[in-house]
Amino acid sequence: MSRTNQHTRAKEYSELVERQKGEYCLVCKITPTTLIQLGRDPTLEIDHINKDITDTRIENKRLVCKTCNNKHDVERDFLENDNELFNISKDYENKARIYLAARMNEEKAIEKRGISADLAMHIDSSMQYSRNLLQKLTAPKEGIYRWESRDGVTYLTYKAELKF
């Protein structure tokens, strides 16, 4: 965290939540609530995108979880700019959506057991990233899928029947 007082940090944090349209890690999309459920520190950090802590413009800041902030410190040396990291994240998400849609068209419901591993293998991501994507895709408001239990087995299904 940069050397700012609590009042300034709170103000920047609120601005970033508003700017990002929610309180989540801009890289992996994980929320503080999910971090708590995973037994991790729910604090989101204010990251300087261009790595220059003297550049205090709000446009140079974003909210990230500690894991992504640490990972980003390593990765940003290899990437030309932060938009590329965002595009990589979006590419994984798009691959996941296509993969799940294809499986849903075939099976109508996908058993929860093993889905994170299948998804991670198919989109070439980590298990944690695939779990985060599944959480996002099953979110109460914006997710298009839901978890449904049938006879003690949990399945991924569409929230509503799709009409074409």
Sequence and secondary structure as in RCSB ss.txt:
>XXXX:A:sequence
MSRTNQHTRAKEYSELVERQKGEYCLVCKITPTTLIQLGRDPTLEIDHINKDITDTRIENKRLVCKTCNNKHDVE
RDFLENDNELFNISKDYENKARIYLAARMNEEKAIEKRGISADLAMHIDSSMQYSRNLLQKLTAPKEGIYRWESR
DGVTYLTYKAELKF
>XXXX:A:secstr
  S  HHHHHHHHHHHHHHHTSSS TTT   HHHHHHTTS    EEEETTS TT   GGGEEEE HHHHHHHHHH
TTTSS HHHHHHHHHHHHHHHHHHHHHHHHHHSSEESTTHHHHHHHHHT  HHHHHHHHHHHT TTT SEEEEEE
TTEEEEEESS    
